[in-house]
């Protein structure tokens, strides 16, 4: 399959992880732009990036990249995606693709109008393990799905200017880790949730820091989510079926390392009679390589990336929950 040329916005942790993944798989990165100019220069030196640009506009005008990877804070995702699509670039935008369902739809509609591929970086939608789990569930040996439980809590020191706690930056637990939890529900529930109930605790900045979410669909399947940026929780997802359950555990994350359940490569099947069976599929360390490969395959085949419409449904749920909480980001005004 053809290898495409990439350009990158942002020089933070996730952007440099993607640069590493692209370098490891022999891709050419033609340019980088970041408001952190020194960070961009360091990334360029480390990952062999050809040019450091002073602005996104300059990079889009000059770069011969086929794909723009967007790894900047949430509040500029729509703006940068639209600019890149208008410039004729395919776009791989880190999650979330926009701050609400209207922004997501705007980007998707523009990509289709321009005949370009758009993809969001919801990692678990591209991990081989989750396809394997689907096969196990469809085999019927565990019976029908009844409930999904997701627990995802990390302790982030309070900093009102950080992307986790800043309203201006589109922060909060829901938009950061909650997107993965809701994506897991939507991946396995048989139909979109019709009923959503929530409780929320807020940080002093106005963003959500801890919450509980319960959903139910028209097949009486129930999903529960516990989220927090303010306390530790077991990082795990459990699929509860009639004849057993499937447990996906995240490994406790270290600074700068993401081994959480969105990148999981193994799960445990627990049968009603006490037997257990391990499933292994994929490699957590290659998570971003899987994403890049899916992006390039979609371009080659002139199709939507796998999971894009599911990601759109997830964004609608996130938007509805924030409306219930009365949380609006300043950059949503006018959208």
N, C-alpha and C positions, 0 to 999 in steps of 0.2 A: 504494500500500500504506500502511496505517496506520502512523504513527510512534508509537512507544511511549515512555513516560517511564522514565528510568533513574535509579538511585542507584548510588553508588560506594563501595567500601571501599578504603582505602589512598590514600596521596598521593605515592608514589614514582614512578619513571620510567614504568613501564608503565601505572599508573593515570592519570597525567596525559596520556600519549599517547592513551589511550582517551577521556579527557575532551575532548581536542582533536579527535579524530575525530568524536565525537558532536556537538560544537559546530559543526564544519565542515559537517555534514550536517543541521543544523537541528533537532537533538533537544533536548528539555528534560531537564536533569539536576536532579532535585528535591532531592537531598541527598548529603552525603559524610560518612563517618566515617573517622578515622585516629587511631592512637595518637600520631602526630605532629600535635598540634593546630594548631601554627603552619603546618605544611605543608598541612593541610586548609583553613585559612583562606586561604592564598595561592592554592590551587587554586580555591576557591570564587570569589574575586575575579577570577581570570584567566579562568575558563571559565563564569562566570555561573551558578554553582550556587546554588540558592535557600537551602539551610540547611546549616549545619555542625552535626553531632550529636555529643554527648558519648560515645555508645556505639552499638554495632551494634543492641542491643535497642531503644534509643530511636528509632533511624532506622526499624527495621522496624515499630515500633508506630505511628509517626506519618506516615511518608512514603507518598505516593500513587503511588509509582513502580510500574511494571509489572515491571521487570527490575532485578535487582541484579547489578552487575558487581563481581567479587571480584578485587582486585589486590594482596592482602596476601601475606606470606611463606607458603611451602609448608605449614608445619606447622599452620596454622589453616584451610586450604582446606575440609576436610571439615566442621569445626565451623561455619564461617560458611555453607556451602552448606546444611547441614541446618537451621540456624536460619532461613534465608531461605525455604526450601521449606515449613517448618512455618508460616511467616507468610503463605504464599500467593503468594510472589513467584517469577517465573521467574528462573533463575540462569544467568549466563554467568561461569564461573570460569576464571581464568587457569590455564594448565597448571602443574603437574599437578593433575588433579582428585582430590585425596587423595594420600596417600603410598604406598598399595599397592592391590592389586586388590580387597581386601575393602572398603576405604573407598570406592573408586570404585563398586563394586556397590551399597553401602549408599545412596549418593547417587542413583544411577540408579533403584534400586527405589523410593525415597521419591518421586522426581519422578513416576514412573509411577503410583504410588498416589494422589498428589495431583492428577494430571492437569495437571502443569506441565512446561514445557520446560527442559531442562538441557543446557548446552553447555560444552565445554572449549576453551581458547584455544590449541590446537595450530595455529599460523598456517598452516603449509604445507598443511594439509588443506582450506583455504578459498581458496588462491591460484589464480586462473584458469590460470596457467601449468601447474600440475600436472595439471589436467584436459586441457589441450591436449596435454601429453606423453603422457597415456594414450591419446588419440585416435591419435597418431602410432604408438605401439606396437601398437595394435589394428589399424592399417592393414596390418601385416605387411611393410612395405617394408624393415624392418631385421631381419626374422627373429625368432627366439625369444629371449627373455631368458635369459641364462646366469648373470650375476653382477651384483651391485650393490656399489659401493665408496663409502663415505662417510668423509670426513675432516673433523674439526671440532675445531680447537684454538685456544684463546684464552689469553692470559696475564693472569691475575688475581693481583695482589699478595696475598700471604698475609695474611689477617686472620682470626683464629679466631672473631671475632664476626660476620663477614659472612655473608650468605645463601649464598655460594658454599662456604664452608669450615666452617660451623657444623653439627654433627650435630643440635643442638637445633632448628635452622631447616630441617631437611630438605635440607641442602646436598649438594654433590658434583657432579662432571661429569655423571654418568649422569642424575640427576634434573633437571639444568638444560639442558645442550645435548644430552645423550644421548637425551633424549626425542624431539627432532627427528630425530636420526639413525635411531633405531629406527622412528619413524613413517614415514620415507621408505622404509625396507625394506618395512614392512607395506603401504604404499600400492601397491607394484609387484610384490612377490613373489606368485606364484600359489599362495597357501595359507600358513597359519601355519607358522613355523619349527618343526621337530621336534627338531633338534639345535642346541645352543648351547654354545660353548666360549669361555672368556674368560681374560684375564690382567689384573691390576690392580695399580696402585701407589697407596698411600694417603698422605694428608697426616697431620700429627701429630695432628690433631683426630679422625681416624678415618674421615673421608669419603674417597671415591675422588677422586684428582686426575688420573690418567692411566690409560687402559685400552685394550685391544684386544678386540674381540668378533667372533666368526665364527658365522654361523648357516647352516643348510641345511634345505630343506623336502623333502617327499616327491617332488618333481619334479626333484630334484638341482640346484635353483637355490641359489646360494650368495650370502650377503651378508657383507661385512666392514665393520667400523666402527673407526676410530681416534679417540679422544677425549682431550682434555686441558684442564685449567684452568691448567696449569703450563708450557706451551710453545706456541709458535705452530705452526700447521699450515695448509696450504692448506684453505680452507673451501669444500669442493666435494662434489658427489654425481655419480657416474657410473653410468649404466645401460649395461651391456655386453651387446650382442646379437650374433647370428650374423653380421650383415652391416654392423656398425658400432656406434657408441656415442653416447649422449646425455650431454653434459656440462653440469652446472649449477654455475656458479661463484658464490660469494658475494663481494661487494665488501668489502675490508678495512674493518672497522668503526671509526668514530671514537667518542669518548666521547659518550654520549647519542644516538647514531645507530645504527640497526640496519639494515644492508643485507646481512645474511647470506643464505645460500641458503634458509632457511625463508620469506623474503619475496621470493624471486627473481621477476623478470618476463621473463627471457630465458634461453635455453639454446642450445647448439650441437649440431647433428646432424653427426657425423663418419662418412662412409661408408668402406667398405673400400677403395674405389678412390682415396681421397684427397680427394674432394669434401666440402665443408662447407656447411651450411645453417643459418641462424639462425632460431630461433623466438622471437617476442615476443608476450606475452599478459598483459594486466593492467598494473598499476602498483604497484611496491613501496611507494610512499609512501601508497597507499590500503589497505594490508594490514588495518588494524583496521576500516576502513570495510566491507571485504568480510565480516569476521567479524560485525560488528553487523548487517549486512543479512541474512546467513544466519540469525542468531538471530531476527530479527523475522519473516522469511519462515516459519521453522519454527513460530513462535507463530501466525501468521495461518492457516497450513495445518494446524495441530494435528498436527504430526508431529515425529519426532526430527530434530535437526539432522544434516546430512550429516557423516559421519565419526565420530559418537559411539561406535558399536560398534567401529570400528577403533581408536579411542583406548582403549577398554576392553581390547582385545587387546594393545595396546602396554603398558599398565600391568601386565598379567599378566607380560609378558616382563621388564619392569624389576624387578618384584617378585622373580621367579625369579633374576635375575642378582644382586640384592642378597643374597638368601638364600645363594647360592653364595659370595659374598664375606664373609658374616657381618656385614653392615652393617645395623643396625636403629636406627631413629630413636626417641628417648624417647617422642614423642607417639604412636607406634604401639602402645604398651602397651595391652592390652585390646581391640585391634581385630583 
